Amino acid sequence: MLPRWLLLLVGAAAATIAIAGVREIAWLIAPVMLALVVVVALMPVQRWLLRHHVPRWAAATVLLVLVWSVLLGFGSLLIVAIAQFAALLPTYAPQFAVLLDDTVRRLDEAGWSSTQIQELVDRFDYGQLVGVATGLLARITDTATTLVLLLSAMVFLAIESGGFGRRLALVAEERPHLPIALGLFARGTRSYLLVSTVFGGIVAVGDTIALAFLDVPLPVLWGLLSFITNYVPNIGFVLGVIPPALLGLLDGGWTEFWVVLGVYALLNFVVQTLIQPRFVGDSVGLSMTVTFLALLFWGWVLGALGALLAIPLTLLVKALLVDVDPRGHWLDALLREEPRPPRTSRARKRAHDRRAALASVRSLHPHWPSRRQHPD
């Protein structure tokens, strides 16, 4: 038997090679995983249709139309937001010049060297900011290949999704613990997306009302953008506040800039920091620290789509490496937030289902000692 240190070393080397391989084909894995997550989220609609004796081809078609509508709607909204932002920035060039002159004057009054200030001003070009927004738009609109790949993957997934149940039943004959773990992944993903959608809608409405009251251009568009960025854990607020805050600065000066930041920070602190993480913890069973590290890791491995899918991807890896084997269930206590009683009846039901699923996995390995139950 190999020493434990050697097993850890070999495992770390294998994981490093696997991660490097995933990064090399991120252009393929990221859109396929996005298609899988969206299909998993909307699959209950197909199951409901099948239970009501709708033909399988019709149920698959409805699922495909729903998935395409969601993704194309979100993608179109993101493109429109960036395009509008890039189109608005050139019109504020005079305001930017005035703002820059005022800033230089204030810094000069504060005792900064005029030479240093002028060097900083010379290094910054407003056209560069416009170019960044335009370049970002070009990068998004040039992803036609990824979009075609994504839509193609969704076609095949939607067509074959009706037979997932029978496939898992066949898998259960040889690996009875695997369907249980995948079920935990599917339920956790749907719960996470549901919670993010509800609270994202609340934040979007609040942001839209505040921006309209402050007379920031295109408040509805920026509210919808904050709704989309809410799906990015932890840093979604920062991504969503950049365009309206910058427009507020150019349109109304530093006062409006700080007001926009304050309103966004207040709404997002109350909803996304104090309230939403509690429900997310009940839904997916991951601590805030784990979700933040997952965001950094998957964003590094798969790029922007990795950041968007950080929680579902973490749940999938957890299902395949932790939930599937009773020897790894001790890791669950480290990945989850502090054990406490569930807050709602829905959370209690999810906790009960999860305990039952993990107990089923342990029962399939009677030679492994069962661990003491902890509250979820």
C-alpha positions as CSV (number, residue, x, y, z in Angstrom):
1,M,0.0,0.0,0.0
2,L,1.3,3.4,-1.0
3,P,2.1,6.0,1.7
4,R,-0.5,8.6,2.3
5,W,1.9,11.4,1.3
6,L,2.6,9.8,-2.0
7,L,-1.1,9.3,-2.7
8,L,-1.7,13.0,-2.0
9,L,1.2,14.0,-4.2
10,V,-0.1,11.8,-7.1
11,G,-3.6,13.1,-6.6
12,A,-2.5,16.7,-6.7
13,A,-0.5,16.1,-9.8
14,A,-3.4,14.4,-11.5
15,A,-5.8,17.2,-10.5
16,T,-3.3,19.8,-11.9
17,I,-3.1,18.0,-15.2
18,A,-6.9,17.7,-15.4
19,I,-7.5,21.4,-14.6
20,A,-4.9,22.4,-17.2
21,G,-6.7,20.2,-19.8
22,V,-10.0,21.8,-18.9
23,R,-8.6,25.3,-19.4
24,E,-7.3,24.3,-22.8
25,I,-10.8,23.2,-24.0
26,A,-12.8,25.8,-22.0
27,W,-14.3,27.1,-25.3
28,L,-16.1,23.7,-25.5
29,I,-16.8,22.8,-21.9
30,A,-18.1,26.2,-20.8
31,P,-21.0,26.4,-23.3
32,V,-21.9,22.8,-22.9
33,M,-22.1,23.1,-19.1
34,L,-24.2,26.2,-19.5
35,A,-26.6,24.3,-21.8
36,L,-26.7,21.4,-19.3
37,V,-27.4,23.7,-16.3
38,V,-30.3,25.5,-18.2
39,V,-31.8,22.2,-19.3
40,V,-31.6,20.8,-15.7
41,A,-33.2,24.0,-14.4
42,L,-36.2,23.8,-16.9
43,M,-36.5,20.0,-16.9
44,P,-39.4,20.0,-14.4
45,V,-41.5,21.6,-17.2
46,Q,-40.8,18.7,-19.5
47,R,-41.6,16.2,-16.7
48,W,-44.9,17.9,-16.0
49,L,-45.8,17.7,-19.7
50,L,-44.9,14.0,-19.9
51,R,-46.9,13.2,-16.8
52,H,-49.9,14.8,-18.6
53,H,-49.4,12.4,-21.6
54,V,-47.9,15.0,-23.9
55,P,-45.9,13.3,-26.7
56,R,-42.2,13.1,-25.9
57,W,-41.3,15.1,-29.1
58,A,-43.7,17.9,-28.1
59,A,-42.3,18.0,-24.6
60,A,-38.8,18.1,-25.9
61,T,-39.7,20.9,-28.3
62,V,-41.3,23.0,-25.5
63,L,-38.2,22.5,-23.4
64,L,-35.9,23.5,-26.3
65,V,-38.0,26.6,-27.0
66,L,-37.9,27.6,-23.3
67,V,-34.1,27.1,-23.1
68,W,-33.4,29.0,-26.3
69,S,-35.7,31.9,-25.1
70,V,-34.0,32.2,-21.8
71,L,-30.4,32.2,-23.2
72,L,-31.2,34.3,-26.2
73,G,-33.1,36.8,-24.1
74,F,-30.3,37.1,-21.6
75,G,-27.6,37.3,-24.3
76,S,-29.5,39.9,-26.3
77,L,-30.0,42.0,-23.1
78,L,-26.3,41.9,-22.3
79,I,-25.4,42.9,-25.9
80,V,-27.9,45.8,-25.9
81,A,-26.7,47.0,-22.5
82,I,-23.1,47.1,-23.7
83,A,-24.0,48.7,-27.0
84,Q,-26.1,51.4,-25.4
85,F,-23.2,52.1,-22.9
86,A,-20.7,52.3,-25.8
87,A,-23.1,54.6,-27.7
88,L,-23.7,56.9,-24.8
89,L,-20.1,57.4,-23.7
90,P,-18.9,59.6,-26.7
91,T,-21.8,62.0,-26.1
92,Y,-20.3,62.8,-22.6
93,A,-16.9,63.8,-23.8
94,P,-17.5,67.5,-23.0
95,Q,-18.7,66.7,-19.5
96,F,-15.7,64.5,-19.0
97,A,-13.4,67.3,-19.9
98,V,-15.1,69.6,-17.4
99,L,-15.0,66.9,-14.8
100,L,-11.3,66.3,-15.4
101,D,-10.4,70.0,-15.2
102,D,-12.3,70.3,-11.9
103,T,-10.6,67.2,-10.5
104,V,-7.2,68.6,-11.5
105,R,-8.0,71.9,-9.8
106,R,-9.1,70.2,-6.6
107,L,-5.9,68.1,-6.5
108,D,-3.8,71.2,-7.1
109,E,-5.6,72.9,-4.2
110,A,-4.9,69.9,-2.0
111,G,-1.2,70.3,-2.5
112,W,-0.4,67.8,-5.3
113,S,2.4,68.8,-7.7
114,S,1.0,70.3,-10.9
115,T,3.6,68.3,-12.9
116,Q,2.5,65.0,-11.4
117,I,-1.2,65.9,-12.0
118,Q,-0.5,66.8,-15.6
119,E,1.4,63.5,-16.2
120,L,-1.6,61.6,-14.8
121,V,-4.0,63.5,-17.1
122,D,-1.9,63.0,-20.1
123,R,-1.8,59.2,-19.5
124,F,-5.6,59.0,-19.4
125,D,-7.5,59.4,-22.6
126,Y,-11.3,59.4,-22.6
127,G,-11.2,57.7,-26.0
128,Q,-9.6,54.8,-24.4
129,L,-12.6,54.3,-22.1
130,V,-14.9,54.4,-25.1
131,G,-12.6,52.0,-26.9
132,V,-12.8,49.5,-24.0
133,A,-16.6,49.5,-24.1
134,T,-16.6,49.2,-27.9
135,G,-14.0,46.4,-27.8
136,L,-16.1,44.5,-25.2
137,L,-19.1,44.8,-27.5
138,A,-17.0,43.5,-30.4
139,R,-15.8,40.5,-28.3
140,I,-19.3,39.6,-27.4
141,T,-20.7,39.9,-30.9
142,D,-17.8,37.8,-32.3
143,T,-18.8,34.8,-30.2
144,A,-21.1,33.4,-33.0
145,T,-19.2,30.1,-33.0
146,T,-19.8,29.6,-29.2
147,L,-23.4,30.5,-29.7
148,V,-23.9,27.9,-32.4
149,L,-22.1,25.3,-30.3
150,L,-24.3,26.2,-27.3
151,L,-27.6,26.0,-29.3
152,S,-26.5,22.7,-30.9
153,A,-25.7,21.2,-27.5
154,M,-29.1,22.3,-26.2
155,V,-30.8,20.7,-29.2
156,F,-29.3,17.3,-28.3
157,L,-29.7,17.7,-24.6
158,A,-33.4,18.6,-25.0
159,I,-34.1,15.7,-27.4
160,E,-32.5,13.2,-25.1
161,S,-33.6,14.7,-21.7
162,G,-36.8,12.7,-21.8
163,G,-34.8,9.5,-21.5
164,F,-32.6,10.6,-18.6
165,G,-34.7,8.8,-16.1
166,R,-34.4,5.4,-17.9
167,R,-30.7,6.0,-18.4
168,L,-30.2,6.7,-14.7
169,A,-32.2,3.6,-13.9
170,L,-29.8,1.5,-16.0
171,V,-26.8,3.2,-14.3
172,A,-28.3,2.5,-10.9
173,E,-28.1,-1.2,-11.6
174,E,-24.3,-1.0,-11.6
175,R,-23.7,2.2,-9.7
176,P,-26.7,2.8,-7.5
177,H,-25.1,5.6,-5.6
178,L,-24.4,7.7,-8.7
179,P,-28.1,8.6,-9.5
180,I,-28.6,9.7,-5.9
181,A,-25.6,12.1,-6.1
182,L,-26.7,13.5,-9.5
183,G,-30.2,14.0,-8.0
184,L,-28.6,16.1,-5.3
185,F,-26.8,18.2,-7.9
186,A,-30.0,18.7,-10.0
187,R,-32.1,19.7,-7.0
188,G,-29.4,22.0,-5.6
189,T,-28.9,23.7,-9.0
190,R,-32.6,24.3,-9.4
191,S,-33.0,25.7,-5.9
192,Y,-30.0,28.0,-6.4
193,L,-31.3,29.4,-9.7
194,L,-34.7,29.9,-8.2
195,V,-33.3,31.8,-5.2
196,S,-31.0,33.9,-7.4
197,T,-33.9,34.7,-9.8
198,V,-36.2,35.9,-7.0
199,F,-33.7,38.0,-5.2
200,G,-32.2,39.3,-8.5
201,G,-35.7,40.5,-9.4
202,I,-36.0,42.3,-6.1
203,V,-32.7,44.0,-6.5
204,A,-33.4,44.9,-10.2
205,V,-36.7,46.6,-9.3
206,G,-35.1,48.6,-6.5
207,D,-32.1,49.6,-8.7
208,T,-34.5,50.7,-11.5
209,I,-36.6,52.9,-9.2
210,A,-33.5,54.5,-7.7
211,L,-31.9,55.2,-11.1
212,A,-35.1,56.6,-12.5
213,F,-35.5,58.9,-9.4
214,L,-31.8,60.1,-9.9
215,D,-32.5,60.7,-13.6
216,V,-29.7,58.3,-14.8
217,P,-30.1,57.5,-18.5
218,L,-31.7,54.1,-19.3
219,P,-32.6,53.1,-15.8
220,V,-34.7,50.1,-16.9
221,L,-31.8,48.7,-18.9
222,W,-29.4,49.0,-16.0
223,G,-31.9,47.4,-13.7
224,L,-32.2,44.4,-16.0
225,L,-28.4,44.3,-16.2
226,S,-28.2,44.1,-12.4
227,F,-30.7,41.2,-12.6
228,I,-28.4,39.3,-14.9
229,T,-25.2,40.0,-12.9
230,N,-27.0,38.8,-9.7
231,Y,-26.3,35.2,-11.0
232,V,-22.6,35.9,-10.5
233,P,-22.0,35.2,-6.8
234,N,-20.3,37.8,-4.6
235,I,-19.0,40.2,-7.3
236,G,-22.2,40.5,-9.5
237,F,-23.0,43.8,-7.7
238,V,-19.7,45.3,-8.9
239,L,-20.3,44.3,-12.5
240,G,-23.8,45.7,-12.5
241,V,-23.0,49.1,-11.0
242,I,-20.2,50.2,-13.3
243,P,-22.3,51.5,-16.2
244,P,-24.9,53.5,-14.2
245,A,-22.3,54.8,-11.8
246,L,-20.1,56.1,-14.6
247,L,-23.0,57.6,-16.4
248,G,-24.1,59.2,-13.1
249,L,-20.6,60.7,-12.7
250,L,-20.6,62.1,-16.2
251,D,-24.2,63.4,-16.1
252,G,-24.4,64.7,-12.6
253,G,-20.9,64.9,-11.1
254,W,-19.4,63.2,-8.1
255,T,-22.5,63.7,-6.0
256,E,-24.6,61.6,-8.3
257,F,-21.8,59.1,-8.6
258,W,-21.6,58.5,-4.9
259,V,-25.4,58.4,-4.6
260,V,-25.7,55.7,-7.2
261,L,-22.9,53.7,-5.5
262,G,-24.6,54.2,-2.2
263,V,-28.0,53.1,-3.4
264,Y,-26.6,50.0,-5.1
265,A,-24.4,49.2,-2.1
266,L,-27.3,49.5,0.3
267,L,-29.7,47.3,-1.8
268,N,-27.1,44.7,-2.5
269,F,-25.8,44.7,1.1
270,V,-29.2,44.2,2.5
271,V,-30.5,41.7,-0.1
272,Q,-27.4,39.9,-1.4
273,T,-25.2,40.0,1.8
274,L,-27.7,39.7,4.6
275,I,-30.7,37.9,3.2
276,Q,-29.9,36.0,0.0
277,P,-26.9,34.0,1.3
278,R,-29.0,32.5,4.0
279,F,-31.4,31.2,1.4
280,V,-28.6,30.1,-0.9
281,G,-27.0,28.3,2.0
282,D,-30.3,26.5,2.7
283,S,-30.6,25.7,-1.1
284,V,-27.2,24.5,-2.1
285,G,-25.4,23.7,1.2
286,L,-22.3,25.7,0.5
287,S,-20.7,28.3,2.8
288,M,-20.1,31.9,1.6
289,T,-16.3,31.2,1.7
290,V,-16.7,28.2,-0.6
291,T,-18.9,30.1,-3.0
292,F,-16.3,32.9,-3.2
293,L,-13.4,30.5,-3.8
294,A,-15.5,28.7,-6.4
295,L,-16.1,32.0,-8.2
296,L,-12.4,32.7,-8.4
297,F,-11.5,29.1,-9.4
298,W,-14.1,28.6,-12.1
299,G,-13.7,32.1,-13.4
300,W,-9.9,31.3,-13.8
301,V,-10.6,27.9,-15.4
302,L,-13.5,28.7,-17.7
303,G,-13.6,32.5,-18.0
304,A,-16.8,34.5,-17.8
305,L,-19.1,31.5,-18.1
306,G,-17.2,29.8,-15.4
307,A,-17.9,32.7,-13.0
308,L,-21.6,32.6,-14.0
309,L,-21.7,28.8,-13.4
310,A,-19.5,28.7,-10.3
311,I,-22.2,27.4,-8.0
312,P,-23.7,24.7,-10.3
313,L,-20.2,23.5,-11.3
314,T,-19.2,23.3,-7.7
315,L,-22.3,21.3,-6.9
316,L,-21.6,18.9,-9.7
317,V,-18.0,18.3,-8.6
318,K,-19.2,17.9,-5.0
319,A,-21.8,15.4,-6.1
320,L,-19.2,13.3,-8.0
321,L,-16.5,13.5,-5.5
322,V,-18.1,13.9,-2.1
323,D,-21.8,12.9,-2.1
324,V,-21.2,9.8,-4.2
325,D,-19.0,8.1,-1.6
326,P,-19.6,7.8,2.1
327,R,-15.8,8.0,2.7
328,G,-16.0,11.6,1.5
329,H,-19.1,12.7,3.5
330,W,-16.9,14.2,6.2
331,L,-15.9,16.9,3.6
332,D,-19.6,18.0,3.5
333,A,-19.2,19.5,7.0
334,L,-16.3,21.6,5.8
335,L,-18.0,22.8,2.6
336,R,-21.3,23.7,4.2
337,E,-22.1,26.8,6.3
338,E,-22.3,26.5,10.0
339,P,-24.8,23.7,11.0
340,R,-28.1,25.2,12.1
341,P,-31.8,24.3,11.8
342,P,-33.4,25.1,8.5
343,R,-35.4,28.4,8.5
344,T,-38.4,27.5,6.3
345,S,-40.6,24.5,5.6
346,R,-39.1,24.3,2.1
347,A,-35.6,24.4,3.5
348,R,-36.5,21.7,6.0
349,K,-37.8,19.5,3.2
350,R,-34.6,20.0,1.2
351,A,-32.5,19.1,4.3
352,H,-34.7,16.0,4.9
353,D,-34.3,14.9,1.3
354,R,-30.6,15.4,1.4
355,R,-30.2,13.4,4.6
356,A,-32.2,10.6,3.1
357,A,-30.1,10.7,-0.1
358,L,-26.8,10.5,1.8
359,A,-28.2,7.8,4.1
360,S,-29.1,5.8,0.9
361,V,-25.6,6.1,-0.3
362,R,-24.2,5.0,3.0
363,S,-26.6,2.0,3.1
364,L,-25.1,0.8,-0.2
365,H,-21.7,0.6,1.5
366,P,-22.4,-1.4,4.7
367,H,-18.7,-2.1,5.3
368,W,-18.2,1.7,5.9
369,P,-19.2,3.0,9.3
370,S,-22.0,5.5,9.3
371,R,-21.1,9.0,10.6
372,R,-23.0,10.8,13.3
373,Q,-25.8,12.9,11.8
374,H,-25.4,16.7,11.8
375,P,-28.2,19.2,11.3
376,D,-28.3,20.7,7.8
